[in-house]
Amino acid sequence: MTAQVTMKSADILILGAGPAGLTAGLYASRAGKKTIVLAGRSASRLDIGYQIENYPGFPSIDSRELLAKFRAHAEQFGAEIYPGDAIDLNLEGDLKFVATKDAVLEAKAVIIASGKSLPKERMIPGEEEFLGSGVSYCATCDGPLYRGQPVAAVGNSAEAAQEVLHLADMAGRVHWVQGDSGAAKVPEADLAVLAAKGVHFLPRTKVKAILGGKRVEKVELFGGAGEETIDVKGCFIFREIPAGPLLARAGLALDHKQCLAVDSRLRTNLPGVFAAGDATCGGMQVVSAAGEGCLAALQALHYLRTKE
Ligand SMILES: Cc1cc2nc3c(=O)[nH]c(=O)nc-3n(C[C@H](O)[C@H](O)[C@H](O)COP(=O)(O)OP(=O)(O)OC[C@H]3O[C@@H](n4cnc5c(N)ncnc54)[C@H](O)[C@@H]3O)c2cc1C
């Protein structure tokens, strides 16, 4: 069965629906540009839920309430908030393309407001090296490439279980590495289906390293019953997608902290691509993220005018 892919186009595409992305969305849509704000699965830092006492005009406000206000305000001017994680970026041409697992979005300008990237220490050794050469974050996109071949799957959320179900239908033997807590959040019914499909459950086990030559060949495991190495052709990772490697692979310049390198006008090294908020490691505050979102949108609008 071929998965349905949605095609969408915009003048300005914004990656991330936190204060930076939603402020950029508000400015871009209010200026009359077709604007899409891609909202990834990993929450905005505001979604954690804390009391903010330093956002001007609001002496004390719950962060989720403020996020809802940002969102409603952007939508009021016509910004479309579209769900999905960017998993592939092609940003070098005049037209930019961003793929999620079920959509391809095209735009004339892009603003990256994807927040602070998962730090390198929380990535699996080998994850970045083999991204695109055996490491994948999407079973529906890349599962068919591993038909009949052994793969490892990493993650323990209910969503990870759904991805493992896809893999079990496409790949060969699936070794499901479930991390410290096992598949605590997975419904019993899904677990039963996975067991019936011959998935190899590895509870309380983690991946120590992803190994190989040009492509993934093995994963080294620890925990559970000790250490072992298993031969696999692919390693699917189902948790927050670290933006850093994705952005670097797209040709964007990053600094040593995985922050996007930008100039004073929030331009990245790629024409027509701007960045705002924690993604640039600017102020690391809501107000600075919103401020950068505004500036990035104004710069993207200016860029579009020079192209007309
Ligand atoms: C516990 C805590 C307390 C804090 N307290 C304060 C405070 O009191 N005052 C203050 O000003 N700041 C505070 N901050 C910091 C503040 O929350 C952040 O600086 C701010 O949220 C950054 O906004 P942002 O839009 O850059 O990124 P975020 O709010 O992190 O939003 C990032 C967005 O990008 C999306 N995304 C990520 N990857 C992808 C992808 N691959 N594809 C598509 N979308 C993607 C995410 O889903 C999310 O929507 C706090 C942060 C924390 C964690």
The ligand as an ORCA input file, in Angstrom:
! r2SCAN-3c Opt
* xyz 0 1
  C      11.316     24.878     32.327
  C      11.477     26.127     31.512
  C      11.183     27.367     32.069
  C      11.326     28.525     31.319
  N      10.987     29.720     31.886
  C      11.004     30.841     31.142
  C      10.552     32.086     31.681
  O      10.152     32.183     32.841
  N      10.579     33.176     30.869
  C      11.007     33.116     29.563
  O      10.978     34.127     28.875
  N      11.444     31.946     29.029
  C      11.449     30.809     29.778
  N      11.866     29.618     29.219
  C      12.422     29.614     27.842
  C      11.354     29.703     26.745
  O      10.333     28.734     26.968
  C      11.984     29.497     25.374
  O      13.052     30.419     25.228
  C      10.982     29.703     24.230
  O       9.896     28.809     24.331
  C      11.668     29.537     22.886
  O      10.751     29.682     21.868
  P      11.000     29.071     20.395
  O       9.813     29.444     19.614
  O      12.340     29.475     19.914
  O      11.112     27.492     20.623
  P      10.071     26.482     21.272
  O       9.099     27.174     22.168
  O      10.882     25.397     21.873
  O       9.261     25.900     20.032
  C       9.893     25.101     19.077
  C       8.889     24.579     18.092
  O       9.579     23.905     17.034
  C       8.923     22.690     16.757
  N       9.876     21.757     16.125
  C      11.014     21.213     16.632
  N      11.590     20.388     15.736
  C      10.796     20.419     14.642
  C      10.827     19.774     13.390
  N      11.804     18.903     13.035
  N       9.834     20.028     12.506
  C       8.816     20.878     12.817
  N       8.733     21.521     13.990
  C       9.704     21.293     14.888
  C       8.396     22.229     18.101
  O       7.361     21.295     17.929
  C       7.887     23.564     18.652
  O       6.611     23.842     18.123
  C      11.776     28.442     29.967
  C      12.075     27.203     29.399
  C      11.942     26.054     30.162
  C      12.274     24.709     29.529
*
